[in-house]
């Protein structure tokens, strides 16, 4: 789950990001925009949005280029926080790890 910060460029399918997870900084790609969320309740309001602009909350699927040690936000608040950023830029959003999808 992520919240796009004010003044950020839109995030869409295929966007290249740097994922800052506690001390690690890894390249990442947005694989899927699953749903836009209501900012007050956290309930899905729109499935598969085209892009995310400033002050929108959404559920994303992100693929990291290399493995990083994280936990879900419900298990460990400190290890579940994620700060996606554009390469060579400032942070564009803040988020929480909700669950993992594993490659088999």
C-alpha positions as CSV (number, residue, x, y, z in Angstrom):
1,X,0.0,0.0,0.0
2,X,1.4,3.4,-0.9
3,X,0.5,7.1,-0.6
4,X,1.8,9.3,-3.4
5,X,3.2,12.5,-2.0
6,X,2.4,16.1,-3.2
7,X,4.2,17.3,-6.3
8,X,5.3,13.9,-7.4
9,X,5.3,12.8,-11.0
10,X,2.6,10.2,-11.8
11,X,3.3,6.5,-11.1
12,X,2.1,4.0,-13.7
13,X,2.6,0.4,-14.8
14,X,6.2,-0.1,-15.7
15,X,7.5,2.9,-13.7
16,X,11.2,2.6,-12.6
17,X,11.7,3.4,-8.9
18,X,14.3,3.0,-6.2
19,X,12.9,1.2,-3.2
20,X,14.4,2.4,0.1
21,X,13.7,-0.3,2.7
22,X,15.3,0.6,6.1
23,X,19.0,0.6,5.1
24,X,18.8,-1.0,1.6
25,X,18.3,0.9,-1.7
26,X,17.3,-1.4,-4.6
27,X,16.0,-0.8,-8.1
28,X,12.3,-1.7,-8.6
29,X,9.6,-1.8,-11.3
30,X,5.9,-1.2,-10.8
31,X,4.4,-4.5,-12.1
32,X,0.7,-3.8,-11.4
33,X,-1.6,-1.1,-10.0
34,X,-4.0,-3.3,-8.2
35,X,-6.5,-0.8,-6.7
36,X,-7.0,2.8,-5.7
37,X,-7.9,3.1,-2.0
38,X,-10.1,5.5,-0.1
39,X,-7.7,7.6,2.0
40,X,-9.9,7.5,5.1
41,X,-11.1,3.9,5.2
42,X,-8.4,2.1,3.2
43,X,-11.1,0.3,1.2
44,X,-10.6,-0.2,-2.6
45,X,-12.5,2.4,-4.6
46,X,-11.3,1.7,-8.2
47,X,-9.7,-1.5,-9.6
48,X,-6.7,-1.2,-11.9
49,X,-6.2,2.6,-12.2
50,X,-4.1,3.9,-15.1
51,X,-1.8,6.0,-13.0
52,X,-1.4,7.5,-9.5
53,X,-1.1,11.3,-9.0
54,X,-0.4,13.4,-5.9
55,X,-2.2,12.5,-2.7
56,X,-3.7,9.2,-3.9
57,X,-3.5,6.0,-2.0
58,X,-3.2,2.6,-3.8
59,X,-2.2,-1.0,-3.6
60,X,0.7,-1.8,-5.9
61,X,2.7,-4.8,-7.0
62,X,6.4,-4.0,-7.2
63,X,9.2,-6.2,-8.4
64,X,12.6,-5.6,-6.9
65,X,15.6,-6.4,-9.0
66,X,17.5,-8.1,-6.1
67,X,16.1,-9.7,-2.9
68,X,15.7,-7.5,0.2
69,X,14.9,-8.6,3.7
70,X,11.5,-7.1,4.8
71,X,8.6,-8.0,6.9
72,X,4.9,-7.2,6.6
73,X,3.9,-4.0,8.3
74,X,1.6,-5.8,10.6
75,X,4.4,-8.0,11.9
76,X,7.1,-5.3,12.3
77,X,6.3,-1.7,11.7
78,X,10.0,-0.7,11.3
79,X,10.8,-3.5,8.8
80,X,7.5,-3.1,6.9
81,X,8.0,0.6,5.8
82,X,9.0,1.3,2.2
83,X,10.0,4.6,0.6
84,X,9.8,4.4,-3.2
85,X,11.8,7.2,-5.0
86,X,12.5,8.1,-8.6
87,X,16.1,7.5,-9.5
88,X,18.3,10.5,-8.8
89,X,15.3,12.3,-7.2
90,X,13.4,12.8,-4.0
91,X,10.9,10.4,-2.5
92,X,7.6,10.2,-4.4
93,X,5.6,8.1,-2.0
94,X,5.6,6.2,1.3
95,X,4.2,2.8,1.9
96,X,3.8,-0.4,3.9
97,X,4.5,-4.0,3.0
98,X,1.1,-5.8,3.1
99,X,2.0,-9.2,1.7
100,X,4.6,-11.0,-0.4
101,X,4.3,-12.6,-3.8
102,X,7.0,-15.1,-4.4
103,X,8.5,-16.4,-7.6
104,X,8.5,-20.2,-7.7
